[in-house]
Amino acid sequence: MASSISLALNPVPGFCLKSNVLQTAVVHRTATSHPPSTPSDTLGALPRLPFTIPKGLKVFVNIAWDTNVPPPPPGSEDAIQKAMHGQDYDESNFDASFVPVVVSDLRDDKDKAGQPALVVDCVFNTSIKSRTLKEAGFKAFIIELALQRVESQTSLLLSRKIGTPNIASKGKPVSRQVLVPGLLFPPGHPHHKSDTKTTLIQELASSTATLPAPRVKGILKSASNTHTPTWTWTPTKDQRKIRFMINVPNLTHAHISNSTLDVEPRRVILHIPSLYDLDINLDVAPDTEPMFTHGEGATVLKRLRDLDVDGAKAEWRVAEKVIVLLV
């Protein structure tokens, strides 16, 4: 299993992209038009509601940097080169998941004409900043990766006719707390974590021959529909922690590097591209939010204390097809 660590992201602006929505879509967003001003603001305590995003709405994508985002794994250069040149790559290979990126929630803003617009941050490890600025091909690859990750996380379809405003970012990239699997950081890195049960993941890789990963052509895989995984919760024996068990039957080791598990005081957000999206909002009433499928259990959970963000721990048990979160 892979242990996750809680890290603070304070993104440094890089450059900004301007796109627009190609077709009307409904997305679930936090019911506020103002981003949190500090990492401690409890934006996640507000309800997530469906919003209709109209066709043609401008979307600003901030490309930003932070050392707490995992760097590309060692040996991933071949996969990057294949992707940059439009060649096939094998998604079942861990090295194919080559550039981790953390995508923020959508937030409201306005363009220069005062018209409504959306802003989203895509945060990469600082180590790729120099290459992105020096190599046009690599920069195009990073831009496409960012756009596809936004599409996967939000269900929006974004135009590839992009503009590059002469600004480092549209507004300030939002600071946030995220859970990152420690194994994504290279050995010797301060955030690297592994444990004696990591071999379970390696064994799984050789046992999935009957379930081959899809092969795709182009820079990255195209976005596809995700599903809401089932989950349960129980208090620990000492009542000091809450244990969430999230069922992810299609999870493989290769998916982990591109996945995010965010914990906020009243909210848990899991995103596994092309597989699962889960948003557990403790402030949404059970009878109005379909994610609560646990009857009275959801009502009890809603009344419990805030989640322990700083003490959160997660285990990605690939062999058991579950994610265990202690908060």
N, C-alpha and C positions, 0 to 999 in steps of 0.2 A: 504494500500500500504506500501511497505517497502522502507525506505530511505537508500541510500548507502553513504558511506564515502570514501574519497580518502586517502589511506595509503601508506607509503613508505615501501618497503620490502628490507631489507639488510640481506639476508640469511646467517646464520652461518653453515658452512659445518658439515655434520654428518658422512655419509659413502657413498661409491660409489658402484654401481652395473654395471656389464658389460654383455650386451646381444647382440643379433644380429638380423637383419631383416630376417624374414622367407620367404617373397615373395616380389618381385619388386612392388613398389608403387609410385604413383605420389602425391607429397605434395606441397602445396603453402608455400613458404618461402620468407623471406626478402632477397633481392639480395645483400648479403654481406657475407663474410666469417669471419668477425671479430665482436665479441660481443661488446656492448658499454662499455667503460671503466668507465663511471660514470653514475649516475641516470639521469643526464641532457642530455646525448647524445641522438640525435634525430634519433635513428635507425629506428623508425617507419615511418620516412619521406621517406624512400627508398621503391621502389615498391615491391609488393609481386608477385612472379613469380612461375610458376610450375617447380618443380624439380623432376627428376626421381631418386628414392632411390633404389639402386640395392639390390637384395637378397644377404644376407651374410654380409652386411655392419655392422660393430660394432657400438653399441649404448651404451654410458655411461650415466647412470642415477644417478645424484647427489641427495641424500636424504639430505635435509637441514632443518634448524629450524628458525623460526621467530615469535616473540610475536604478530606481527600484523596479522597473519593468525588466523582465529577464532579457538577456541578449540573445541573438541567434545562437543556436547550439553549435558546438564544434563540429566541423565536417559538413556543414550545411551549404557550403559554397557551390558545390555541384548542383544541388537542388535549386539554388537561387539562379544560377546561370541558365539551367533548363527552363525555369519559369520565365526569365527575362527574354528568352529566345522562342517562347511559345511551344516548347517541347513537353511531352508527357512526363509526368513524374508519378511515383508510386506513393499514394497517401498512407499506405500501411507502414512505410518507413518513417521512423521517428524523426530522422533528419529532414524529411520533407516538410515538417511543421517548423519552418525555418525562422520566421520573424514574428515573435509574439507582439501583440498590440492590445492595449486596454482602451475600450471604447466607452465614453461617458453616456449619460442620458441625454436626450434631446432637451434643449432649452430655448425659450422664446427670445427673439431680438428683433431688430429692424434693420433694413438696408439703408443706404445713403439717402434714398428718396423718402424714407420714413415708412416704407411698406413692411408688413410682417415678414419675418424670416425665422429660420431655425438655425441653431448652432450646435455642433457636436465636436468633442475632442477625441482625437486618436493619438494615444501616447505610446511612443516607442522608446527603447533603450537609447541612452545618450551615445553609445558607442557607434551607432550607425549614422549619426548626424553628419560627420565630415564626408562620408562617402555619398550620402544623399545629396549634399550640396555640390560635390565635385563631379559626379557621374550622372549624366542626363538619363541614361538607361535605367540605372538603379533608382533614381528619383521617380521615374515613371512607374516602376515596379511598386515602390512604396505607396504612391498615390493610388494605384489600382487596388492594392491590398487594403488600404484604408477605406476606400469606397465600398468594396465588397464586404468588409467587416461591418460597416454601418448598415448596409442593406440587410445583412444577415441578422443583425441585432434588432433592427427596427421594423423590418418588412417593407421599407420604402424601396422604390426603384429609382435610382439616381441617374441623371444624364451624364454621359461621358464628355459632353461639350462643356468643359470646365474653364472657369476663369481663375486668375491668380491675382487677387487684390494686392496692392502694394502695402500690406500690413503684415505684421508678424502673427497676429491672431485677431479673430473677431471677438472682442471682449477678452477677459482673462480666463485662461483654461482653469477649470474647477479642480481644486484640491479634493482628494477623496482617500478613503481607506479601502484597501482591497486585500483579498486572500489569494496568495500565489503559491502553487506547488513548489516546494523547495528544490525538488529535483530538476527544475528547469534552469536553475543557475548552475554554472559549471563548477566542478570540484575546485576547492580553494577560494571560491567566492564567499564573502561573509554571509550571504543568505542561502548558500547551498545546504540542503538537508536531504539525507537519505536514511533508511533504516534497514534492519535485517530482513524485512519482509518485501523489499523491493523486487526480489527475484520472482515474486508472484506475477508481477507485470511482465517480466521477460518471458516467463513460461506461457503466458497468454498469447504472446505474439506468435509463437510457433504452433499454437493450438487452434488458430482461427482460419486454417486453410480452406474450410468449407464456407467461409464468409469473406470472400475477397473484397478488399476495399475498392471502390470505383476508381477508374483511371480517367483523368480529364485532360483536355488540351487547353493551352493558353496560360496566362500568367498565374491564375489561381482557379480553384474550383468555383463554379457559379453558385450563388446563393440558392438554397432550397428551403422548403417548408420545415419548420421545427415543430416538435411536439412538447406538450406539458407533461413532465414525468410525474408519477405518483409519489407520495411521500407520507411519512408518519412522524410523530414526535412523541417523546416520553421524557419525563424528568429523570435525572440520574438518582441513584440511591440516596445520596446525601442531600438531594434537592438543591444543590448549588449550581447545577448546569442544566441546560435543555439539550437533548440529543435529537437532531433531525436525521432521519434515514431517507435518502432520496434514491429512488430506483432508476438506474440508467442502464438498461439491458444491452444497449448498443455501443456503450463506451469502450474505447480501446486506448492503449497507451498513446497512440499517435494523436488522439484528440486533445490530450491534456494541455499541451503547450499553447493552444489557441483558445482555451476555455478560461472563463472568469467566474469566480464565486465571491460576490461582494456581501458584506455583512454591515448593516446599519442598525441603529438602536431599535428600530421597529420594523425591520425589513431584511429579507434574504433574497438575493438575486443570483440565479445561476444561468450562465449562457454557454452552451456548447454548440459552436457553429454547425449548422445543417442537421443537428440532432435534437437538442432540447433547449427550451427556454422556460424558466420557472421564476415567478415573482411572488414571494410569500410576504404579504403586507399585513402586519398584525393589527393595523388600525382600520381595516376594511371589514365591515359587518359580514358575518358568515352568510346571511340570507341574501346578500346583494352581490357577492363576489364568487364566481364559480370555482375559483381555485380551492375554496374550502369545501372539501368533500368528506370531512371526518366527523360530521354531526356535532355532538356536544363538545368533542375534543377541541374543535376550533374555537368555540366560545371560551373555554377555559384558557386556551393558549393566548387568546386576545387579551385576557385580563391579567396575564402575568407581567412581571417586571420587564424593563427594557433588556434587550439582548446585550451580552457582554462582548462588545466589539473588540476591545483590546486583548481580551483573553480567549478569543475565538481560535479554535483548532479544527482542521478538516483533514479527513483521510479519504483519498480517492482509491477505493478498493476495487480495482479493475477486475480481478479474478472473481469477486463476489457480485459484480455489477451494481454496486451501491456507492454513494458518497455519504460519509458519516460526518456530520457537523456538530461540534460541541460549542455552545455559546452560553 
